[in-house]
C-alpha cells in the first residue's frame, strides 16, 4: 500500500478483533515479563475503581446521619470517607510508581525483541525501504508500547469505576445512572475512529521521520559531520532535514486537526449526557443525602467516563503500533545459529543473470566463472559493469533471474541464509566502523562466543593492524571511535580492523570488494602479501580498481554491461589489445 493511501488494508483495519488482539498481546507481554508487579497493579486498579462509588455511598451516609441523627452519628461515616480519600491518594501514587517500573522492564524487553528481529533479517530485507521505515517507526514507538498494558488495566479500571458509580447512583435516580454509563459511548466511538485515522497515516509519517533522523545523523556523526563542514554543505543537509521534518509535521498536523474536531464532538455529547444526569438527580428528589450523593456521583462519573475514554483511546491507539511491532516480529528471518565453514573446494557460477525491479536492462547477463580452493580470482570493470551484482548473486543477497551458483557442486539456493553466509567472509569498501572495544570490533567477524585473545591478535597481525593496537592505551580493551570517548582512527586503520574480522572468521570463500581502498600503498602490499600466503586455505574473490593488486591473481574476469567479456591472467590480458588493458592504461603507464 503506498504511503499515505487511504485504501483500507484488511490486515490493518481497526476493529473489535484487532483491539482485542492488541489487548491480549499487551497483557501476555506484561504477565510474562513482570508477573508479580503486574498482579500488584491489577489489584491496585481494582480497588481504585471501587473507591469513587464507595465515596458516593459514604457521603450519602454522612449527610443522612448528620441531618437526622446529629454530629456524633456522623463521625463513623466521616472516618470512613476520610479513609477512602486517603486510600485513593496512596493507591494512585503507588499505581503510578509501579506502572513506571513495569514500563521500564517492558521497554527493555521490547527493544531486545526488536533488536533480535532486526538481527535475524537477511541483507536483502534490511535494505528494503519499506522494511527500513517499518523498523524505524517501531523503534520510536517502544515507549508507547511499554505503557500499553497499563492502558489496558486503566481502561478496565475506568470502565469498572463508571459502572460502579452508576450502581451507586441507581438508588437515587435510575435515569442518572443510565446516563452516566452511556457517557462512555461517545468517547469509545471517537477514539476508535481516531485510531483508524492514525493507522492510515503511520507509514507516511514514519518514512519522513526516518529521512529526518538519517539526515540529522549525517550532521552529528563525527566522520560525515566533519566532511560536510569542510565542504560547507552542512547547512544544505540541515535544510533537507528540516524539510523532511516539516513534511512529517504536516502529516501529524492534519491528523491532529481531525482528532481535535472529533474530540470536541465527543466531549460535547458527553457533557450533554452528564448534564442530563445532573438534571435527573435534581428531579428525583431524595433529600439532602440523595442530592449530595447523586451530584457527587455524576461529577465522579464525569471523571471516570473521561478517564475511561482516554484509557480506552490509548488501548485503541496502541493497536496500530502493536500491529506494526508484530509485523516486525513476523518478518522472514532465521533463528538458526550461523556456523562458519572453513573449507570450500569449488565455486561455480553458471549463466547467472540479474535484473533489478523496474529496470529494463539486466545488471548481470549470463555470467559464468569457476574457482577452486587455493585460487585467487579478480572481478574488474568500470562502475556499473556488474561486479557488485555478481558478488551479491554469489552471496544470495539478490535472486538470479536465471542461472545458478554452486558451492562444492551443491545449489547454493537450497541452503538457508545462515548456511550460505557461514561459507563466506566479506569485506566491502563500505565496511562497518563499529565504535566499541578493539576486542569486540574484531570478534564481530565470527558468531563464535569462545574467541580467545590469541586468535584476535593473530587476526590483527594478519591484517597488519597488530602494531597499531599494541600502541593504543589499553590494547584490545581500547574503545574505538570518538562518539563514546574512544580513540579516533584513520580510514585506513578502520579498514585494517575490518580485514582482521575476515581473518578471524576464516570462512572458505573470501570476497574482498576493494579491501584496501583506504590503505596506503606500502600497507596494501603487506595485506595482499598475507592474502596470498593464506590463499591455499580459501577461495578468494577480489574486486579491485588498482592494477598492481591484480598481478598475482590466478584469473581475472573483466565485466562490461553485465557480461564477462574477457578472462585470463594479468599477463595474458595485457598481451593482447584487451578491454582490461584499456581500463588500466593510465595506471600501467
N, C-alpha and C positions, 0 to 999 in steps of 0.2 A: 504494500500500500504506500503510495507516495506520501512524503512528509506533508502534513497539514491537510490531507484528504479527509473529507467528511463522510466518505463511504464507510458504512458500518462493517467492521470485521467481526464475524460471529464469535470468534475466539476471544474477542476483547469487549464485547458489548456488556455494559454494566447491567446486571440483573440480580434477582434474588439468589440464583445459584452461584453466581460469581462472588457476591458478597459473602455468602455462607462459606464458600471455599476459602476465601481470604480469612474469615474468622477462624475456621478450623486450622489453617496453616499457622496463624499467629499464636493461637492457644497451644498448639502442639509444639511450636518452637520454644515457647516460654516454659512449658512443662518439662521438656527435655533438658533445657539448659539450666534452669534455676527453679526446680520444683518447690522447694521449701519456701523461698521468698515469694514465689507466685501464689502459693496457697495462702500465705500471710496476707498478701494484697487482696486476694479474693474475699477472705473472711472480713478484713477491714472494710472493704467496699460494701459488703452485705450489711454490716452494722450501720455504716454511714447512710445507706439507702433507707433504713428504717427509722433513723433518728428524727428527720423532719416530721414524719407522721406521728411519732411518739411525742414530739414537742407540741404539736397541734392539740393532741388529746390532753397533755399536761396543762396547757394554757386553759382549755375548757374546764378542766377540773379546778384549777387555781381560781379562775374568775367565778365559777359557780360556788366554790367553797367560801370565797371572800364575800360574795353577795348574800349568801343565805345563812352561813354559819359563823362568820366573823374571821378576824385576822388569825386567831390561833389555829383554826381549822385549815387555814391556807398555808401553814408552814410546811406540811408534808409535800403537797404538790409543788410548792415553791422550791423545796430542796430537790425534788425530782427534776424540775425544769432546769435548775442550775446545773445539776449533774449532767443532764443531757446536752446542755450548751457546752459545758467544759469537755465532755466526751467527744462531741463533734469537732471541737477545735484540736484536741490532741490527736484524734484519729486522722483528721485531714492532713496535719503536719506529718504524721508517721507514714501515711499512704504516699505522700509526695516524695519523701526521702527513700522509701522502699522502692517506689516506682523508678526513681533515678538510678538506684543500684541495679535493678533488673535491666533497665535500658542500657547501662554500660556493658553488662555481660552479654546482652543480645547483640549490641553493636559489634563487640569483638567476634562473636560467632558469625554474624552476617558478613563482616569484612573478610573473615577467614574463608567462608564458603565462596565468596565472590572471587577471592584470590585463587582458590583451588580450581574453580570452574574456568577462570581465565588461563591458568597454567595448563589445563588439560586440552585447550583448543589447538588444533593443528594450525600451522602457519598461514594456510590459505584462508582460514576463517578469521584469524586475528586481523588480517589486512582488509577484510570485507568492511566497507564504510558503514553499513547498517549495523553490523555486529559491534564495531567500534563505538558508534553512537549509543547503542544499547548498553554496552558496558560502562561508558562514561556517565550516562544518565542514571543507571542503577548505583554507580559508585557514589554519586552525590545524594542519593535518597536513603542510604542505610540508616541515617539518624531517624528519619521519619518512620522507617520500617521497625526500628528498635522500640518505638513507642506504640506500635500498633496493638500489642497485647494489652497494654494499659488502656488504650482507647476502647477495646472490646469490653474490658471489665468496667470501664467508666460508663459506656453506653448501657450495659446491662444494669448497672447500679442506678443510673439516672432513670431508666425505664421502671425499675422496681420502685424507686422513690416516688415517681409520678403516680404509679398505680396505688402505692401505699397511701399517698396523700389523698387520692380520690376516695379510697376506703375510709380515711379519717374524716373527710368532709361529708361523706354519704349520710350519716345520721342527721346532719343539719340541712342539707339540700342535695337531693339526688341529681338534679339538673346541673348544679355547680360541679359535682363530682364528675359527671359525664363530660362537661365542657373542659375541665382541667386535663383529663386524659386525652380528649380529642385534640387539644392544642399541640400534641406531639406530631400529628399527621402533616401539617404544612411543612414543618422542618424536615421531616423524612423525605417528602416529595422533592423539596428544593435541593437538599443535599444529594439525593440520588441523581437528579438532573445535572447538578454541577460536577459530580464525579465523571459522568459521561462526557461532558464538555472538556474537562481536564485530560481525560484519557485520549481524546482525539487530537489534542494539541501536544501531547507528551513528546513524540518523536521530533516534531518540528522544533520545539524549544530546546530539546536535548542536542540536536545537531548544531544549532547556533551556539549553544553553551560549550560544546566540545571544541568548536572552532575558536571561540574566545579564549578558552583555557590553553589551547595549543599555542596561539599567538602570544599570550602573556608569558608562557613558559620560555619562549624564544628570547624574550626580553630580560627575564630574571635568571636564567641558567647562564653560568659564567661563560661557557665556550661560545654559544651563539650570541649572548648579550654583548660580549667583547667585540665579536666580529661586526655586529650591527652598529656598535658605537664607532668603530674605526671607519666604517663605510658611510656613517652619517645618515643611515636609513632607519634607525630605531624609531624616530617619530612616525615614519610611514607605517611600520608594523603596528605601532601603538594606535594609529588611526584605524587600521584594518581591524584590530582587536576591539576598539570602541564601536565600530560599525557592526561587528558580529554581536556584541553585547546589546547594542541598540535594537537589532532585529529580534534577539531573544526577548528583550524587554517589551518590544512591540507586541509579540505574541502573548506575553503574560499580561500586558495592559489591557488588550482586548478581552482576554479571558476574565480578568478581574472586573472589568466593566459589566460583563454579562452576569458574573457572580453577584455583584453589588445589587443589580436590579432584582435578581432572584431573591437575594437575602432580604431586601426591603419588602418585597411582596410577601414572603413567608412571615416576616416579623409583623406586618400589618394584620394578616389573617390571625396570627397567634394572639395579638393584642385584642382583637375583636372578640375572640373566643373567651379569653380570660376576663375581659371586661364584662362579658355576658355572665361569667361565673360569679363575679362580684355582685352584679345586679340580682342574680338568683339567690345569693346568700342573704342580701338585704330583704328581698321579697319573702323569703321563707320565715323570717322572724327568728324565733328560737331564743330570745332573751339575750342578755349581755354575753353569757358564756358561748351560746351558739354563734352570735355575731362575731365575737373575738376569734373563736376557733375557725370559723368559716373564712374570715378575711385573712387571717394568718395562713390558713391552708392554701388559699388561692395565690397569695404572694409567694409562699414557698413553692407552690405548684408552678408559678411562672419561672422561678429559678431552676427547678428540676426539669421543666419542659425545655427551657433554653439549653440547660446543660446536656440533656438527653439529645437534643437536636445537634449540638456541636459535637458531642461524643460519637453519635451515630454518623454524622457527617465525616468525622475523622476516619471512622471504620470504612465508610463507603469510598472516601478519597484515597485510602490506603489500598483499595482494591486494584487500581491500575498499577501502582508501584509493586505490589505483591506479584501481580501477573507478570510484570517485566522481570522481577527477580527470578521467578520460576522459569521464565523463558531462558534466562542466562543459565540456570541450573540444567535446563534441558538441551542446551546447545550440544551438538555432537562433539564429543571429546573422548579421550581414552584414559582410563584409570590404571591401565597396565604400566607396571614399572619398566622403564627402559633399561635394557642390558646391552652394554657395548660389545660388539663382535670384533675381535682384534684381527681377524684374518678373512679377507675376501680374495678368492683366487682369480675371479674373472668378472669384468663388467662388459656388458654388450648393450648397445643402443641400436635398435633395428627399425629403420624407417619412421622415426618419430616426427610427427607434425603437431604443432600447437597453434591454435587460433584463439585469441582473446575475445571475450564477449563484445559485440558491437564493431569488431574490426573486419574489414573486407579482406585484407591480405593475411596470410599466415605469418606468425612471428618466427616459426620454425617449420621447415618444409622438407620432410623425408630424410632427416639426419640419421646417419649410421656411423658407429665407431665401435672399437673394441680395445680393451686394455687388460693386461694380465698383471698379477701380483708382481711387484718389483719394478713395474714400469711407471715412468712419469710422462704424462701427455699434456699438451697445452691446447687451449682454445684461444684463437686470436681473431681479430676483425675490428672494423670501425664501430663506433657507437651505433646501436640498433641493429647490428648484424645478426643477433640471435644467440649470443653467448649465454646471457643470463637465462633466457628461455630454455636453453638446452640443460643448463645446470639445474634449473627448477624442475624440469621434467625428470631428470635423473633422481632428484630428491623426492619427487612426488608432490611438490608444492602446487604444480599445475597438472591437470589431467590432459594427456595427449589426445588429440583428435583422432589420431591413428598411430600405429606402431606400438612397440613395446620396449621396456627396459628390463634386462635380465641381470640378476646378481647370482653368480655361480650357477647359471643355467636355469634359475627359477624366476618366474614372472614376478617382478617387484610389486606389481599392483595387488597381488594376492597376500602381501604382507600387511600387518597392521602398521599404523603410523609409528608406533614405538619400535616395532621390529625393524622397520626400514631405516628410521633415523639412528637406531642403535648401530647400524653398519657404517655410518657416515660421520665424519668430522668436518665442520665447515668454518672457514674464516672468510669474511667478506670485507670490502673496503669500508662498509658502514658497520664496523664492529662495535660491540657494546662497551661503553665506558662505565663500568659498574663501580660506584663510589662506596666501597666497603673495604675491609682489610685486604691486603695482598693475598693472604691465605685463602680467604673466601672468594675473591675475584677469580683466582686461578682454579679453585676447586669446582667452580661452576661448569668446568669442562666435562665433568662426569657425574652421572647420577649416583655413583657410589658415595656412601657416607663414612667409609673407613679409610679415607685417603690420608696417608702419613706425610709428615713434613719432608722426608727424604724424597718422596715422589714429586712433591711440589717444587723442591729445589732443583731436581733433575729436569723437570719441565721448563722451569725458568732458565736454566743454563742452556737447554736446547734452543730456546727462543732468543738466546743472547741477552737475557734480562737479569741473570743471576747477580752480576756485579752491581747493577742498578739497585736491586732490592737490598743487597748487603749494605749498601751505603745509606739506606733510609734509616730514620731514627729508631724504629722498632722492628726492623726486618720484616718478616712475614706478617707481623701484627700491625704494621703501619697502615693507617686509614688513607685511602686514595681519594683524591678529588677535593676541591675547595668547598663544596656545598655543605659538608658537615664537618668542616675544620680540618680536613685531611691535607695531604701533600699534593700539590699540583704536578701533573705530568705533561710532557710534550705529546704531540700526536704520535710521533714515532715510538715513544715509550709506552703509550697506551696500546699501540699495535703489537708490541712485543708481549705485553700481558695477554692479549688475545691469542697470539700464537702459542703461548705457554699452555693455554687451555686445550688447544688441539693436541699438543704433545702429550699432555696428561691424559687426554681422552683415549688416544691410541686406537682409534677405530680403523677398520680395514681399508676403508675408502676415504681418502682425504681430498676435499675440494677446497682449493685456495683461490679465491677471487680477489685479485690484486692484493695479496697478503702483505706486501711490503711497500705499499704506495706512500706511506708517511715516514718511511725509514730512510736514513742517509745511505749512500752508495756502499760505503765500507761495511756497515752493519747488514745491508741487504745481501752482500756477497757471503757473509758468515751464515746468515739464516738459510740461504739456498744451499750452501755447502752442507749444512747439517740435514736439510731435507733430502739431499742426495745420499748422505751417509745412511739414513734410515729408510731409504726408498725400498729396499729389499723386503721390508715387512709390510708394505702397503701398496695399494694402487693410488697414485697421486694425480689429480687433475688440477692444472694451474690455468687460471685466466690472467693474462698479463698484457700490458702495453709497452713493456720495456724489452727491447730486442735482446740484450745480453743475457737476460734471465732465461731465454729460450734455448741457449746453446746446448745445454745438457739434456734436453728433452728427447725421449725415445721417439716420439712422433708429435707433430704439430698439425692441428686441423684448422684450416682457415675458413671462416664463415663469411658469407656475403648474402644479404637479403634473405636470411633464414636458411640458407643451404650451405652445406660443406662443399666448397668448390675445389679445395686443394688439401692434400695430406702428404706428409713426408717429414724427414729430419730437417734440422736447421740448414745443414749444408746442401741437401737435395733441393730445398725450396729456393735457396739463393743461387743455385747453379743455372736456373732457367729464369726466363722473364716472367716471373710469377706475380700474382696479386700480393703475396706475402712480401716480396722484395719491394714492391711499390709502397706498401703500407709503412714499411720501416726504412725507406730510403734516407730520410733526414737523419734518423738515429744512426744508421750504418755509416753515413758519411762523416 
